[in-house]
Amino acid sequence: MQTSHAQTHIYQHFGVDEGLPSSEVYDIYQDKLGYIWFATDKGLSRYNGYEFENFTTEDGLPGNTFFDFYPQKNGQIWCYEYHSQKFLYFNEVFDGFTVYKYNDLLKSEINSHTVLKNVVINKNGSLLTGGYGLSGLITIDKNGNTKHLFDKNFYLTKSKYFSKLGFDLKTKTFFLLNYDYKLNSKYFFINNRYKPSSRIEVVPLNKTQSLFIDRKIGLINNQKLLKYYNTKPNPIGIKRINDSVFFAGYYTNGADIRHISGKIIKKFLSKKSVSNFLLDAEGGYWFSTLNDGVYYVKNPKIKVLTQDHISSLVKTNDNKLYAGFHNGDIARLHKNRFEFLYKGLNTDKAMVELNAVTNEVYGYADTNFINYTTKKTFDIESRKLSENIEDGIISTGGFIYNSLINNNVTEAEISKNAQDVCWYNNQLLLGTAFGLFTFKNDTISKFQPSKILSKRIDDIDLNKNTNTLYMATQGYGLVIYSDDIYNINKQNGLTNDIVSEVHIENDTTIWACTNTGLNRISFKKDKTYIITTITKDDGLLSNDIDDVEIINDTVWVATKKGLCYFKKDILEQKNASKIISLTLKKTTINSKTLTKKKAKLNYNQNNISFTLQAISHNNSNKINYLYRLKEIDTTWSKTTNRKIRFPSLAPRNYTFQAKAEIGNSISKQQINYTFVIKPPFWKSWWFYCLCTLLLCGLIYLFFKIRVLTYNKDIIRELMRVAIKRIKREEQFYNFRANGEDFKIPTKEIQYINSQGNYLDIITDKKNYTIRCKIGDFIATTPDALEYLRVHRSYIIRIEKVSSKGKNWVVIKDKKIPVGETYLNTLNRIQF
């Protein structure tokens, strides 16, 4: 029995629930910063890889229904609003919308059912436009002078309409003609075979050829109609991909990518009404639809053959692929069709393996062990088929293993519940939930020369060429056992420390399957290795990988969500990931947005946050942000959060710097934002000068009235008071300890240590013990904001902290722990 599985792609869907303003989307455009723009019937929208930002009449648009984007050579992107019949534009680096100032003039040249389908702004600022329901070409120069070309109308009969398609060779503007004009060196005219509709479109393909839609898709050159393509009915969108390849979308018939010859290269979204297409800057595909929002293909090179759960794969020596399905089916792949060899009872998963010596494929399902080459069937119980069936061991089934000897199956009992078995150096190795064991002379013994062999082992594969064992473990990643024993784990670059399946491609390449992605380990001659991973973030169907098989240059990946495949070269292209743009989206001071590029802030405007945005649609989940304050940080901090906050900065000059990275690749783009936090007025130079002048004036005044001659003690006291006034007032903490009253400067306090109902006050000079609860201490100080509780037993003075870590701070070489419930308070300590 054969079942066809259509090749498809892995789509990510965006609709109203994800933030789009409407499911009716007409066009897509990507700007210079990487934003993806959408034209809908409910406004314009743009997407940055994180969220949608929508624009309507409330944001200055003349209406909400937009069909197309028209990028211009001057960096402007123009749009035409259908109901108001008005043009607007915005810049490549978006800074708001501008409504075309001669819209009223334009409207006087068209009628109510006109749909303008293209616009060109030439070098001298003139606008050229044409479209459906309009005869000829309209031009409006930068001064508002209007000209209407080719505007004659001619009807052959009441039932037959004369129409041609006009094309401006220089500006690539198209328009409709309702009169039989003679040929012109600046324009060419094509007789339409079909009466045009409002979906009329012309797209330049290369220097000499253009595509168009009337009722079908046609190809024209600069002189004549070349041909109509035999496509699905009702085309609604076309777009150039390169000089010889184009996209075509159809009403309720999906979309395809075609060669100029007409050959279909790829098909997409069957039964959807696909209105337009975008190939983004990172190679991703975007499709707009008229009733189902937008679809995104992150990696078009990864395709899906079936979305059925396949749990086991094997290839023959002549590169034929066999699959064991989770429902018990067993099938062979032939010309992208599965030929089912066995239909399971849906009680357990099926497994397939190969005898590499005889090139015979074995399958297990529903207690049936079948040789699909000889058609012989054996009745056994199995949990896992051995990868080395040619060695005689064919499967394990809990506390038994099965051997195939002289074409007969024998069963042997073992006292350990084995996950997998393998012959190695004349001994039978067992992978169990408790690590590696050996079975010899009916006796099971622990075989764990290294602790990395002590955890659960789910798969054991032997490379006979190198006499090397590769083991999938739960906790130690991939374990390699040959002349020495070592492991490769998450710390070394694997996606997980729990590996469920190992596949040996050749002597230097091993694949490890996990539930967080697929790993390829490429070994070098010096036993070093390179790990390349591929996950759902890279375009895989799922991260939960059951098996993998390599046929020539194609990787087949069995996941719990289906079978996908790709060429190996995409693993090398992963390193080409890049940040399209990095911008500082917003600066916030004390919860208020700051609009100035260079800010001068008051001393109490010191709670500042920066919102960053790096755009990479292909890697939006992998972006890290690096940041620092240049004047006080020597190293860069790293975070995945886009919002970076500094809650309490001291007065001085600052330069906030930020970069973005994907993996270990740091973008060349860097944010530099300079700002100044000014000191309070009593610390400013002019205040000191003013106080000095005032003091001098007072001294002069007193001398002038001869106070000094009357009482030297009085003048001395007055001078002391004056000097004290111009200094910042020092704060003191008063307390009683051991029957004595004490008064110490608060700036000398380092930290407080609670001892039950007593507190140890540690200062720069001396330690004191007072009777007080730690929760009451801060309220008794004159400068409570200078203290921070970091532990149920510790209060610190913020300015005394010399360094901090994940869960500790250091004051004068004393390492003070930070309690788990107080970890968030560390953010208040800034250097």
N, C-alpha and C positions, 0 to 999 in steps of 0.2 A: 504494500500500500504506500502511495506517495502523498505527501502533503506539502503544498507550496508555502514558503515563507517569504513574503516580500521584504527586500532589503529596505531598511528605513534608517533614520537618524535618531539621535537622542535629543528630544526637544524639551526646552524649558518654556512654560507658558506664562504669559503676563496678560492679565485681564483687569477688570474693574476691581476685583478683590485684592489685586496686588498693587493698585494705585493708579492705573490708567483712568483717564476721565470717561472713556467710552470703549465699547468692544468694536466699534465701527472705525477702523483705522485705514487711511488711504495711502499715506506715503511715509517714508523713513529717511532720515538724513543724519550723518555724524559730523559734528563740527570739529574745529581745530583742537579743542580741549578734550575731545573724546566723548562728549555727551551724545546720546542717541535721541534724536528729535522725532516726534510722531505728529502727523496731521490727522485730526479726527473730526467727527461731526459735533463734538462738544469742547472744542478748543485745541490749543497746542499743548504738547507735553514734552518734557525731556527727562532722560534717565541717566544717572551717574554710576550705575552699578550697585547702588544701595537703595535708593528710593526715587519715586517719580515727583517731579515738580510740574504742576499744571497751571496753564494760563488761559483766562477767559476774558469776557468783556470787562470784568472787574479789574483786570490788569492792563486795560487800555486797548484791547483788541476791538475792531469795529464790528465783529460778529464772532461766531464760534465754529463755523463750518469751513474747513480747509481741506483741499484735495491734494495739493502738491507743494513741494519746496523747489525753489528755483535759485540755486547757487550762482553767484556772479563772479566775474574775474576780479572785481574790486574788493572781494571779501564779504560782501553783503549777501544775505539769504532772503529772497523775496517770497511772499505768499499772497495768494488771492483768496479773499473771503467771499464765499458763494452768495449769501443772501444780501449783504450790503453792496456787493460788487465793487469792493475796494481792495487796493494793494497795501501791504505793509512790508517792512523789512527789519531785520536785525543783523548785527555784526557777527563775524565769525567767532570772536571772543565776546560772548553775550553781555550787553550792558543796557538792555531794554529794547522796546519796540518803537519804531517810527512809522507813522501812517503817511503814505505818499501824499504830498501836498497838492497834486493835481488830480486827485480822485474824482472831484466833481466834474472837471473837464472831460475826463475819460468816460464818466457815466453818461454824459450827454452824447457820446458817439456810439453807444451800444443800446440794446433794447433789454427788456426785462428777462428774456429767456437766454441771453448770451452767457456762455461760460468761457471765460478767458483761460486758455490752456497752456500758455507759455509767455514768458517775459524775458527780455534781454535789455540790459543797461549798457550802452556802448561807452567808448572812451570819453566822449564829450558830454556824457550825462543824459543823453536822450533815452527815452523808453520806447521799446518796440514790443507790440503784443498782437496776438491773434488767437482765434479759438472757434468754438462751436457756436452757431447762431450769429455769426458775424462774417460779413463779406469783406475779404481783404485784410490789410495790415494797417494798424494804427501806430503812429509815432507822435511822441510829445517831447519837445526839446526841454532843456533845463530852464528856459524862460517861460514855459507854458504854451508855446506855439504848437498847435495840433495839425496833423496831416493824416488823411485817410487815403491809402493806396489800394487799388484794385477793388473798388467798392461797388462796381456795377452788378446788377442782378439780371438774370435772363432765364425765363422759364420756357422749356420746350412745349409742354402741354400742362394742363391742370394736374395731370396725374404723374407726370414725369419731371424730375428735377435735374437740372444740369449742374454738375459739381466737379471741381478739380481741387487738387491739393497743391498749394504753393509753398515754396521753400526759399528763404533768403540764404544764398550760398555763403555770404560773409558772416552773418550773425547767427546762422543756424535757427532762425525764427521760422515757424511754419504758420500757415493760415489757409483758409478755405476760399475758393473762388467760385462765383456763380455766373461767370462770363468767360467766353472763349478768348482769352488774351493771347497775343502772339508771344513767342519765346523772347526772353530777355537775358542778356549776359549776366545780370546780377541775380536773377531768379530762375528757377525752373518749375515747370508745372507738370503734374502727373494726373492722368485721367483715372479716377477711382472706379473700381469695379463694383463697389458696394456704396450705398448711401451712408455717409458718415453719421456717427452718433455722438453723444456728449463725451464718449470715451476716446474720441480721436486723440492720437498721440504720435509724435515723431521723435525718434531718439537717434542722434548721430552715432554710428558704430565705429567707423574709421574715417580716414581722410576722404574717401570717395563713396562710401555707402552709409545708408541710414535705414533704420527700421521704422515701421509705422503701423498703426491700428486704424482701420475703419470699422469693418465688421469682422475682419480677419487680420492676421499679422502678415505684413508684406515687407519686401526688401526693395529698396530703390538705390540707384546711383545718381550721380549729378546730371544725368540726361534722361533716364527712363525707368519705368517700372521693370524690375528684374523678375520677381516671382512672388506668389503668395505661398505661405507655408501651410502644409496639411497638419493643422493643429487641432486640439480639442476646441469645441465651440465656445463662443462668448469670451474671447480674451479681454481682460480688463487692466492689464499692466504689462509693460515691457521695460527692461533696463539693461544698459550695456554693462558687461563684465570685463571684456577686453576686446581687441580689434576683431576677433572672430567668434566670440562666445557671448550669448545673451540670456537673460531671464525672461520668462513669460508666465504670467499668472492668469487664471481662468475663473469664471464664475461657477462655483460649486464643483469644479473639476481639478482643484489643486494647482500645482505649478511645476515647471520643469526648467532645467538649464539646457540650452541647445547650442550646437555648433552652427555656424552660418550656413553650412550645407543642409541643415534641417535635422541632423542626427541628435537624438535626445541623449544627453550625458547623465543627468540625474533627474529623479522625480521626487516631489515633496507634497505632503499634506493632502493626500487624496480626499476628495469630496469637500474640501474647504474652498471658500471664495478668497483666493489669494490676490491681493491688490498690488503689492509691491515688495521689493527685495532690497537688502543692503548687505554688502560684503564689508565688514568693519575693518578697522585698522589692524586687528589681531587675527584676522582670518575667519572670524565667526560669521554665521549666516543669520540674518533677521528677516522674518516674513510678517507683513501686515495682512490682516484679513478684514472682510467687511462685516463679520458677525461674531468673531471669536478672538478679538484682541490681537496679540503679537506672539510669535513663536521664535525662539532663539536656539540655534544649534551652536554650542560652544566650540566643539571640535568636529567639523564636517568629515574629518578623516576616520572617525570612529563610527562604525555602522552596526546596526542591530539586525540579526537574522531572525530571532524569535524572542518573545518575552516569556516563554515557558521556562520554568526553573530546571536547569540542567546541572546535575551534580557530578558528572564524570565525563572526561574526554580522553580519547586515545587516537593516535594516528598509526597507520600501517607503514611498512617500509616503502611502499609506493605512494605515500602521502594521501591516503584516504582517511577521512575523519569519521570517527564513530562517537556517539553520544549516549550516555545513560541519563534518563530524565528522572526527576524527583518523584513522579507518579508511577515509576516502574517501566516506562517505555524504553526501548532500545532502538536506535536509528542510525542510518548511515547517510552522510551528506554526499549528494551527487548533483552538480550543477545548481547549487543553491536551493536544492530540494531535499527534504528529509525523506528517505525511504525507510519506513518503519519495519524493523525486523521482528519486533515483539511488542505487543500491547499489554502494558502492565495492569494489575488489578487494583492499583492505587492504594496499596497497603504499605509499600516501602520503596525506597529509592533504588534505582538500577545503577549498576557499575559496569564499566568496560575496561579491559586491559589487553595487552598484546604479548604474544610469545615472539620475541624479536628474532629468534633463531629460525622458527618455521614460518614466520609472518602470519600467524593464525590469531584471529581476534576472538576473545572470550567475553561473554557477558553474563551478568548475574542479575536475576530479578525473580521475586516470588518463589524462592528456594530452588530455582532452576539455574544451573550453571551450564551454559551452552557454548560450544565451539562453533562459531558462525562460519567457519571455513569448511569443517567436516559435517556440520549440522548435528553433531552428537550432543546429547543432553545428559547431565548428571544432576542428581538430587542432593543438594548440600545446604547447610546453614552457613551464611557468611555475613560478616560485618564489613570486611574490606578485602579487596583483591590485591594480591601482591604485585608490585611493579616488575618483578623478575620471575614471571611464571615459568620461564625456561629452566629455572633452577629446581623445579619440582614442587615448590611451595606455591599454592595457588590462592589461598585465602585464610583469613582468621575469622573465627566466629565466637568471640568471648573466651571461654575456657577450652576451646579446641582450635586446632589448625588442620587444614586439609592439604594433602599432597597428591600430585598427579604423577603416578608411576606406571609406565607401560600402558598408557591410555586408560588407567583405572584410578579412581579417586579413593584414597584411604584417609581415615580420620584419626587424629591423635589427641589425647587429652593433655591439658597442661593445668597447673594449679594457679596460674595467674591469668587475670582477664587482660588479654593482649589486644592492643589497638592495631598493631602491624607486626609482621615478622620478616626476617631477612637472613639469608645465609651470608656469613662473612668470616673468612679465614677458617673454614671448616667447623664453624660453630653456628648454631641458630640463635640469633638475637631477637629478643622480644621487646617491643615498645609498649609500655604499660602506663597506667595512671600514676605509678610511683617511680618512673624512670626506666632505665635500661637493665634488662636481665638476660641471662644466657640459659639455654635449655640443652642439657647434655646428659646422656645415660638416664633418661627419665627424671632428671633432677633439675630444678630451677635454682639459679644462683644470681645474686645481685652482681651486676657488671657495671660498676660506676667508678672508674678510675679518676673521674673528675666530678665535682659537685654539679656541673652544668648538665650532667646526665641523670640527675636525681629527680627532675620534674617530669610531668606527663609528656609522653612522646606519642604523637598521633600518626606520624608517617616516617618511614625509613626507606631511603633510596640509595642504591649502590651504583657508583660509577666504576665499572669493571676495568676500564682503561687505566684509571689512576688508582684503583683500589681504595677509593674514598667513599665514606658514608656521609650522607646529608640527612639530618633529622629535624623534623618539625616539632618544636616543643612548646609547651605552655608556660612561658615565664622567662626562658633563656633565648628566645628567638630561634634562629637557625644554628644548629650545632654541626660542626665539621669534624669528622673523626678519620684521621689517616696516620701519618707519622707522629703528629701531635693532635691535641684536642683543643679547639677554641670555638667561640660562638660569635655570631653577628646579631646585634639586637637593636632596639630603638635608639639607643644612645649612639650607635654607629651609623644610623640613617635609615633603618627599617621603619615601616609605618607602624609596626606593633611588635611587642615582645611575645605575642601569642601567634604562632604560625600553625596553620591547619594542614597545609599540603606543600610538598616540595616537587619541583619538576626539573629534571636534568636535561638541558637542551644540548649541551656538548661539554667537552672537557673544561671549558673556561667560563661557561655561562649557566647559572642556576636561577630558577624562579621560585619565589616564596609567596604563597597565598595567605592572606590574612583577612579579617573582617573590617579592616580599615584601608584596604587597597592592595595593589599588586606590586611586587618588588622584583627587579632584575639585578642580580649580583654578577658582575663581570670581573673575573679574577685575572691578575697579571702574573708574570713569571716569578716575581719576587714575593708572591703570596699576598700582596696588597690587592685591594679590590675597589670597584666603583659601584655604588648603588644608585639605580634609577628607579623612581617610583611613578606609578600612574594611579590616579584615584578618581572619584566622582568629580572632584574639583577640576580635573583635567579633561573631563568629558566622558568618563566611564559610565556605564549604566547603573552600577552600584559599587560600593566599596566592599561588599560582602562576597569574597571570591571563593568559589568551591574548587575550581581546577583551571589549568591553563595548558594549552598545547600550541606548538610552533610548527607551521607548515611553510617551508621556504622562508619568505620574508613576512609572512602574515602571522599575527598573534591572535589566537582564539581564546576568549576569556569567558568561562562559565560562571555566572553570578546567580544569586538567588532571584534576580529580577529578569534574567534572560541571558542569551548568548550574544556577545558582541565581538567584533574583530577589527583589527587595524594593522597597518604596515608598521614594521619596527622602527622606521625612520622617524616617526613622530616622537619617539622617546628622546632622540637627539635634539629635536626642535624645541623641546621643553625649555632648554636653556636660553632660547631666544625671547622668552617672556619679557615684557617691558611695561613701564609705567608711561601711559600716554601723556598725562599731565599731572602736575601737583600744584594745588592752589591753596591759599589761605582764605577760607570761606567767610570766617567771621572772627572778630575780636570782641571779647566781652569784658567790661570793667565793672566790678560790683554788680553783676547781673544786668548791666545795660550795654547795648551794642555800641561799639565805637566805630565811627566812619572815617576818622582821620588816618592817613597813611603813616604819619610820624606823630606820636602822641607825647604831650607833656602833661603828666598827671600829678595831682596833689598827693601828699604823703599818705592820706587815708584812702586813696584810690589804688590800693595795692592787691586787690583780689582780681587777678586777671586770668582769662582763659582764651585759648586759641582753638578754633575748629578747622581742621585740615581736611583736604579731600584729594586723594590720589585716585585716578581713574585707570582701571584695567578690567574690562568686562570679563576677560578670560581668567582672571586671577583675583577677583574682588575679595575672596575669602582668605587669600594668602598675603595680603599687603600688611607690612609692618611699618610703623612710623618711627623714625629716629629724630630726637630733638635734644636741644640744650639751650641754656642761656650762656652765650659765648663768654661773657666777662667773669662768670663764677663757676662754670662747669668745664672740666678738662676732658670728660668722657661724654659719649652720647647715651641717652636713655632710649629704651625701645618699648613700644606698646602697639597693640592692635586697635586701640581706641582712637577715634578721630578727634576727640576733644581732649586737650591737654590743659591742665589747670595749675596755676601757681597761686595759692590762697593768701599768702602774706609775705610780700616782697619788701625788702628794706629799700630806703631811698638811694638811688644811684642811676647811672646810665645802663641800659640793657640792650642786647641784640638777641632776639629769639630766632633760632635757626632750626630748620626742620628739613628732613629728607624722607624718602620712602624707599622700601626695598621689597622685592619678591624673592624668597629664598635667600641666597647670598648675593643677589644682584642688586646693587644700590643704584637708584636713578641719578643721573647727572643734575637733574633739576633740584634746586634748593631754595627754600623760603628764608628770607632775611627780613626781619621786622624790628625796627629800632624804636625804642621808647624810653622816656625818662620819668622816673618817679622823684619828684622834688621833695626835699626835706621840709619839715614844718618850719613856719616862719621864725620861730625862736632859735632855730639852728642855722639860719641863713646869715651870710656875711654882712648884709646891710643891717640886720638886727643887732649883731655884735657891734658894728660901727656906731649905730644909733645909741646903744646903751653906753658905749665908751664916751661918746660926746656928752650924753646926759650926765654921766658921772663927773666928767671934767667940769661941766657947767655947775653942778652942785657944789663941788669942791671950791670952785672959784667964788660961788655965791657966798658960801659960808665964810671963806677967808675975807671976802669983801666986807661982810658985816661984823668981822672981828669976833666970830664965835670962838675962834681958837684962843683969843686972849682971855676969855671968861672961863672956859672949862675944857681942858684938853681931853678929859675922859668922855665928855659928851660927843666931841667931834670924832674921837676914835670909834665910838659905838655907831655913830651915823655912817661912817665910812664902811664899817663891817656890814651893816644892814644893806647898804647900797650895793656892795660887792656881792652879797648873798642874793640879792634880787636879780641881778643880771645873769647869775648862774642858774641852770636848771635845778629845780628843787630836788634834793636827794630823798629817797623813800626809806623808811625804817620799819622794822618789825619789832614790836614790843611783846615780851612774854615773861612768864615767871617760871623758874626752874630751880629745884633744890632750895626753895625758900628765898631766892634772890630774884630781883627784877633785872631783865636784860633788854637792851636796845641795840639791834644790829642792823647795818645797811642791807636792804633786801638784795642789792646787786651782788652781795657776797655769798648768797645762798646757792648751793649747787643742786641738791636734791633732798627729798624727804623720804625716810624709810619707816614704814609702820611696824611697830612691835606690839600688836594687840591694841590696848587703849593708850599706848605711848607712842610718840613719834621721835625719831632721831633726826635732828636738823643738821645736815652736813654743810659746812660753809668753807670758804677759802682758808680760814685761819683756825677754826675750832669746831668741834661737834657739840651739840646740845641735845638734851633729852627733856621733852615736855609731855605733860598729860593732855592728850587731845586725840580725837578720832580723825583718821585720814580724810574722811569725807567732809569734815568741817574746816580743814586747815585753809584751803584756798580762799574761802570767804572771809577769813580773819586777816588776810594780807592787804596792804594798801594798793598793790598793783597785781590784782588777781589774773589779768590777762597774760602775765609773763610766765604762768605756770601751766603745766600740762600733766594730767594723770595718765600714766602709761601702763599701770599694773594695779592690782588690788592693794599692793603693798608699797608702791612707789609713785611719788610726784616729782617731776623734774622742772628745773627752770630752763626755759627754751633756749636762751642765749648762751647757756653753758654747754650745750651739746656740741661735741667736736666731730662726731661721725655717727652714722646710723646704718642698720642693716635691715633684713627682712623682718626680724622680730626682736631687735635689740637697739639700744643707743649707748654711746660711750660719753662719760663726763669725767674728765681728769683721770683717764686710764681705768675708770670703773665701768665695767660692762653691765648695763642694767637691762633686765629682760622686759619685753613688751608683751602684755597679756593678749590672748587671742581676741578677746572682745574689744581690745583697745588698738588693734592694728591700723584701723582707719585714721587714728589720730596722728600717725607718722607723717601723713600728707601735710600736716600743719607745720612741720619742721622743714624749713627751706634754708639752703646755704647760698 
